[in-house]
Amino acid sequence: MRSVKIFAPATVANVTCGFDILGFAVHQPGDEVTLKRKDSPGIIIQEIKGDGGLLPRDINKNTASVAIKAYLDHLKLDCGIEIFLEKKMPLGSGLGSSAASAVAAVFGVNELIGRPLSPMELLPFAMQGEFEACGEAHADNVAPALLGGFVLIRSYNPLDVVKIDAPKDLFASIVHPQIEIATKDARSILKKSLLLKDAVTQWGNVAGLITGLIKEDYDLISRSMEDVIVEPVRSMLIPGFDQVKSAALNAGALGCGISGSGPSIFSLSRSSETATKVANEMEACFKQLDIICDVFISPVNQEGPLIIS
């Protein structure tokens, strides 16, 4: 194989109560990465589209090239790779933009080499890209983008990642207000310590959400989608957050919260019809604030990356 084109999906990380340990993939938006073998060794970023010139072309700073380099170094390969990256999702959106690029790149290079590693074995290399993007090698975006579905990161050291079954009729409504919040900034404002009672509440909600997903218990999912630690702080960065969340719940959403570090806000619903109604109400709230939004409605994406050509 001399070239390959890969799509990697956006993801919702944290999923309210699961800060840095829960995430799920959606079908749209996402990034596309084309990789081509070249005769001479080394990695070259030939082209980046859709980023407005904001992403680094330095192979040591771009998440796609960093992930590929980590992969090739691990296998002790000196291949020549050309990277063509097309951003089809907004930067700083809270939808795993940097993760999608890293996942598409490492999944693609594994295809070019002949698929020597499994998707799970590719995860540490995609996480290297995340580290370059935001200073933290967290996996709650890259794991669902790479593996598909709902994913739990049980442990980071050692890395222990588990896919979670989820109801087939669970739909996400995602509204991305066109403002930017840098992941590093959103992490820097978080409290360094917390009350034991808040920790206990959060642990119960995480356990309840996972149990609700596995048992397809929608009432339990709804009761568990509460974040008492991160959301109260980060929501202050998103204009109209409280109104948008209230509108989503009043329209029938099971729960609503910040996607990743924001500013995107997501809701989960039991059907596509409810998800559409919820998305419309969320968007209407932002329109009242004169904030333009991108809106996405999707079931949980169980596939992860796709080979386009």
N, C-alpha and C positions, 0 to 999 in steps of 0.2 A: 504494500500500500504506500503510495507516494503522497497522498493528501487525504484529509478528512475534515468534515464540517460538523460541529457539535452544537446543539442547543442545550443550555442548562437553565433550570427554572429559578424564579424568585422563590423566596421562602419567608415564612413568618416565624421569627424566633421569640423565645421567652414564653409565648402563649399565655399571657397574664402572669400566673404565679410561678412559672418555671424559668426564672432568670438564669441564662447561660446553660440550661440543661434540657430544654424542650424546644422543638421546632417542627414545622411541617412544610412540605413543598406544595406549590400551586402550579397551574398550567401556564399562566401568563401573569406578568411579563417574564422576560428572561434575556439571556445574552447568547450570542452566537460567536463561536471561535472557529476559524479555519486554520489548520496546521498543514504545512507542506515540508516534505523532506528536501534538504539541499545537500549537495555533494560535500561541501566543506563543513567542518565542525563548528559548533557554536549556535547560540540562540539569537535571533534577530526579530524585533518587532517591526514588521513592515508597514502596518497600517492600523489605525484605530479610528473608527467612525462612531458618531453619536455621543461623544463625550464633551463636545465643545472645546476640545484642546486642553482639557483639565487633567487627564490621566498621564502619568509619567511614561515616557518611551524608554527609559533606562531599564534594562532587563533585571537589574537588582532591586527595583522599586515597584514594578508593575506586578499585580497579584498573579496574573496568568503566567508570566515568564518565571516568576519566583517559584511557583508550584512545579512548572516543568523542569526547572533546574534542579530542584530538590529530588524529583523523581529520577532524572538521569544520573545524578550523583549517587543516589542509593543503588542503582543498578550498575554503576560504574560504566556508563555508556557515554561516548563522545559523539553523539549524533548532531547533525545539522538540522535545525528546526526554524522555519519561518512562521511568524504569528500574524494573523489578520483578525483583529477583534472588532466586533460590531456590538456596541452597547445599545440594547433595546429596552433598557430600564433606567430610570433616573438615578443619578448618583446621590448618595446621602439620603436615601428614601426610607431606610429601615426595612427594606425588602431583600437584603442580602446581595446587593449589587457586586461588591468585591468578591463574595463567595461564589456567585454564578460564574464570573470570569475564571476564577481559579479552578472550579470544578470542571467547566467545559474544557479548559486547557489540559488538565491532568488526565481527564477521561479520554480526551482526544489523542494525546501522545501515547497513552497505553494502547489504544487501538492501532496507531501507526507502528508500534514496536511489535505487535502481535499478541496483545492482551496477556502479558505474563502475570499481571497482578489482578486480584479481585477488586470490585468497587470498595469493599471495606478496607483493603490494604492500601488503597489510594488516599484514604482520608488524611493521614498525617501530612502528606505533601500539599493537599489543598489547604490544610490548616496553616501551613507556612505562609501561604499567600495572605491569609487573614491576619497573621501576625504583622506582616509588612503593612497592611492597610490600616490597622487600628491599634497596633501595639499589644494585642492580646490574641493568642492562638485558640480562640474559642471555636466550638464546633457546632453550635446550635443553628447556624445557617448552612455551613458546608456539608454537614452530615445529611440533613434531609434533601439538599440539592443533589447530592451524590447518590444517595440510597433510595430516595423517594419516600413518600408517606410521612407519618408521624415518627419522630425519633427522640429517644431519651438518651442523654449523655450521663450515664450512671456515675462515671468517674473519669477524671482527666489524667490521673497519674496512679495506676496505669490507665491508658485510654480504654474505656469500656462503653460501647455504644449499642443500643438495643432499639430495633424497630418495634413500633407499637401498632397493633391492629386498631383501626378506626372505622366507624360506621360508614357505609358506602353512600348514604344520603346526607352526609355532613358537607355543608357548603360554606366557603369563606367569602365574605364581602370585604374588599379592601379599598380604602379611599386614601389616595396620596395627595395631600395639599402641596402645592408647588412652592414649598419653602424647604430649606435645607438645614439639617441638623447633623453635624459631624459626630461620628460614633465616639471619637476620643473625647469630645466635649460632653456628650451625654453620659459617658462613664465617669468623667471627672467630678460631676456634681453629686454622685451617689454617696450616701452615708457610709462611713468606714466601720461603723458598729451599729447594732440594732438591739432592741429589747427582746428578751426571751419570749414574751407573750406574742410578739409579732412573728418571731421565728416559728413558734408552734402553730400559729394560724397558717403560715405559708406552707409548712410541711404538710399539714392536713389537706390544704387545697391541692397541692401537687399530687399527693396520693389519691385524692378524690377524683381529680381530672383524669389521671391515668386509668383508674378503675372504671370510671364512667365511659371512657373511650372503649376499653376492652369489652365491657358488659353491654355497650350500646344503651346506656342509661342516660338519657338526655337531661333529666332533672338533676342528676348528680353532676353531669358536665356543667350545667348552668350554675349550680350552687358553688362549684369549685373554681369558676373563672373569676377569682378575686385576687388582686395583688396588693398587699398592704405594705410592701417594702419599696419597690422601684417606681411603680406608676405614680404614687403621690408626689414624687420629686420630678420625674421626667414630664409629667403632664403639664407642668408649668411652662414648658418650652413650646407647647403646641396651642396656638390660639383656638379657642372654642372647644377644647377637648371635652369638657364636662357636658356641654350641650350636645355634641356629636354622640357621645356615649349614651346619654339619656334617650336621644332620638332612636338609636339603634335598638336599645332594649324595649322601648315603647312600640317599635315596629315588629317585635317578635324575635329578636336575636336571643340566642342562648346566653351569650356573653360578649363582651367587647373590651378591647384593650389596645395598647400601643404595640405596633409591629416592630420588633427589634428595638432600636434606640429612637425610633420615630423619624420623621413626623407622621408616617403612615399609620392609620388606625384600622384595625381589623375587627370583624365580628364573625361568629360562627352561628349558623342556622341549620334547621333540620331539613330544609328543602331548597331547591333552586328558586322557587317562587318567593319564599320568605327572604332568601338572600338578596334577591333583586329589589324587593321592597325596602329592605334594610339599607342597601347601598344607596338607593334614591334618597332616603331620608337623611343619611349621613352627608351625602353630597349637598343637599339643600341647606344644611346648617352652615357649611363652609361658604356657599354662595351668598348667604346672608351677611357674611363677613367679607365679601368681595375677594374670596380666595379661590382661585381656579384649582380644580382637582382632576386627577386621573382616577378612574374607577375600574376595578377588576372584580369579577365574580367567578369563582372556580370551585369545583370539588377538590378534595385532597388529591394531589398528584402522586400516584403510587409508583411511577416509572423512573423519575429522576431524569438524567441526561438522555438525549435522543441523538442518534446519528442521522443527520439530514442528508448528507451525501459523502 
